[in-house]
Amino acid sequence: MGNIRSDVLPHLATYPKEEALLKPLLPNFFVTWGRRRHVCNTDVSVYFLNPEPHISESFGFDSELLVVYSPFDVIEPRAIQAAEQILSEAPAKGRVERLSYILLSEDPNVGKWLAEYSLTNKESRQIIPIYAGDLRAALGNNWFVRNKLSEFLHGRDLFDIRLPLENDTYFFGRGDLVIPLFDAIKRGENRAIFGLRKTGKTSILFKLERMLKANDIADVVYLDCKLPSVRKLRWFDLVKKICSGLDKNAAGNSSLSFDEVGAPDSLIKIISKRTKPALLIFDEIEYISPFALNDKHWHVDFIDFWQAIWACQSRNRTLSILLAGVNPTVVEMDQVQGIQNPLFGIVSYEFVRGLSEDDIKNMVRVLGKRMGLRFDHTAYSYLYNRYGGHPLLTRLACSFENKKAKLDCIEKPISFTADSLKAHETERDSDLTFYCRHVVSELQQFYTDEYAMLEMLSSRQTIDFNDLAPYPEYVKHLEAYGLLGKDSANRPRVAIPVVGRYVALELARKENRSSILRVVPEPERATWLKKRVESISADLRALEDAIRGAKTDTLFGPNSFPEADRFASLGVVRTAQDFEQFINVCNRCFVEPSDTYGSSVGKNHYFFDVIKMTYPALFDALHRIRLYRHHNFHVALRPGVTQELLRYLERDLDGRVPGSVPDLDFILQQCVLDELLLGIQVELSEIA
């Protein structure tokens, strides 16, 4: 049972009637601070509540909770504005919860009013509206306040925010980008950020704009280039719009001209009169670029517009620009239609990738606990690895789990682990298909070769991907966008698996396939097999030579792999009996020799103790052979080993049950040989 602390008593001596509002809170809170404030042209009483342990546990409160009491019969927006200002100032700032507070009002319709207010203020904090009359009447009802908290905290989906963030309430991470941009703008430098759709670029721009205004660093003109009011303008009309943003009297100034001839000089005049720096932000820059699809006058206007900006900057250092978009070609190409690109060489740029694992953990933890959702450390890692730190995909994945729990009538708080999240993976990722398409749409449009590389990697044509990966022009933007990564064995992988699955399924649909894996067509199998066997033999001997040169742990001892002639004479697998013979040969050639060599030098667990640690990619391929061989020869497997076998089968068969897969035995042969060659190539690359 809480109490009213002594620090609050002087306030209650002045406003004694408010004590009746505090007593119903005491079963759940200590009242630690209280004052009357005149803020935003209104008077409110402000209290801090320190939650009892059962409230902290149920609702995830780590700090005190703010209460703002409006003593008027009609609630107005100024009460919300007052609360926002109070939250941003001492002593509330850093002491009370920043996402939630209680709004007490003498207006009986405060709940209805707040619901309507929230419709147009999507980023508003979690506000718990309570009619003061109901609270007074709840004295003795220990569940009244708890039920109100549950209704408004557990009922709202904080993860389902899809528009750019216009305030700091739900902004997480990005300090590694925002701070350097802020410093660059202070120095009057030009900058640009590029990244996949929905990675938070616009939210970063809004955050930077708030910081510049709060510190009075520069006047900002923000231009959303996808709006018709921007992209449909001719270049000189856009110059006029910018001048009007910097000087509200510019349009009516008779000494200024904004036709094709006079617009650049007018911009120079406006900027030269300024003493305070100015920043022009161009968001969605593609819409006014040589690649504009709808407004093709920008194919020509691009040069004139940026020559005007460039000329102005050459004369005055108080003007800087910040670009944002998906396609960095606007600053990468040196010429546009044979004319020097004015942006080339004057704009430094960075790519916006996913959030860090720590930022994902912080975002999911903070938002989740307000909704009655708890995630353990395995769940955080799963979300980061599955969605690659992509902020929107991660939030929508958590939103899916929240909605599913509601449909299943699961009572909050709810705890999630990696296993519980994985159980809904296919259904959840299908729900994200639209956003995955949106994420990679520009990559598909502007970088067809690199998108084809992404398709290869997604559909497990990793050998073909590896053949082209050494050429930077094929992977440059995949790496920059954070789409290309490596697994724990240093094999290439799609860094955002949910996007990789979408790309693979789209390719399968386009090619009329029923599986993600592109299975070698039957007429081509003999030729494919011959090439694979030759490549494996040649690359494995190259790897052995590299190992001897590097003086690292040998694979098979002083000799190469045995029974090479039997491996060279392998045939295409068509039946289960064929596969049994095939996998036995592979095991005798590549797995057993390691064990035999280890025993000969007194290392009885050589395969697991040495090969696994020294050559992880190759070990994974060899371990697949070992398990498939034991399984086909009916060797009893330990429970843990059985789970490893099932993981290989799930990976090779795209999660399908073996009995339902047409051409099962050849598919397993293809996977075994592809992964063996990949493992050899990865290890060869690592040693080289």
Sequence and secondary structure as in RCSB ss.txt:
>XXXX:A:sequence
MGNIRSDVLPHLATYPKEEALLKPLLPNFFVTWGRRRHVCNTDVSVYFLNPEPHISESFGFDSELLVVYSPFDVI
EPRAIQAAEQILSEAPAKGRVERLSYILLSEDPNVGKWLAEYSLTNKESRQIIPIYAGDLRAALGNNWFVRNKLS
EFLHGRDLFDIRLPLENDTYFFGRGDLVIPLFDAIKRGENRAIFGLRKTGKTSILFKLERMLKANDIADVVYLDC
KLPSVRKLRWFDLVKKICSGLDKNAAGNSSLSFDEVGAPDSLIKIISKRTKPALLIFDEIEYISPFALNDKHWHV
DFIDFWQAIWACQSRNRTLSILLAGVNPTVVEMDQVQGIQNPLFGIVSYEFVRGLSEDDIKNMVRVLGKRMGLRF
DHTAYSYLYNRYGGHPLLTRLACSFENKKAKLDCIEKPISFTADSLKAHETERDSDLTFYCRHVVSELQQFYTDE
YAMLEMLSSRQTIDFNDLAPYPEYVKHLEAYGLLGKDSANRPRVAIPVVGRYVALELARKENRSSILRVVPEPER
ATWLKKRVESISADLRALEDAIRGAKTDTLFGPNSFPEADRFASLGVVRTAQDFEQFINVCNRCFVEPSDTYGSS
VGKNHYFFDVIKMTYPALFDALHRIRLYRHHNFHVALRPGVTQELLRYLERDLDGRVPGSVPDLDFILQQCVLDE
LLLGIQVELSEIA
>XXXX:A:secstr
   B GGGHHHHHHSGGGHHHHGGGTTTEEEEEEEEEEETTEEEEEEEEEE HHHHHHH   SEEEEEEE SSS 
 HHHHHHHHHHHTSTTTTTTEEEEEEEEEES TTHHHHHHHHHHT TT  EEEEEEHHHHHHTTT TTHHHHHHH
HHHSSS TT   S   SSTT    HHHHHHHHHHHHTT  EEEEESTTSSHHHHHHHHHHHHHHTT  EEEEEET
TSHHHHTS HHHHHHHHHHHH TTSTT TT   STTTHHHHHHHHHHT SS EEEEEESGGGGSTT SS TTHHH
HHHHHHHHHHHHHHH TTEEEEEEES THHHH SEETTEE TTTTT EEEEE    HHHHHHHHHHHHHHTTEEE
 HHHHHHHHHHHTT HHHHHHHHHHHHHHHHHTT  SSEEE HHHHHTTHHHHHHHTHHHHHHHHHHHHHH HHH
HHHHHHHHTT HHHHHHHTTSHHHHHHHHHTT EEE TTS EEESSHHHHHHHHHHHHHHTT SSSS    GGGH
HHHHHHHHHHHHHHHHHHHHHHHHHT   SSSSS  S HHHHHT     SHHHHHHHHHHHIIIIIHHHHHHHHH
TT TTHIIIIIHHH HHHHHHHHHHHHHHHHHTT    HHHHHHHHHHHHHHTTT  GGG TTHHHHHHHHHHHH
HHHHHHHHHHHH 
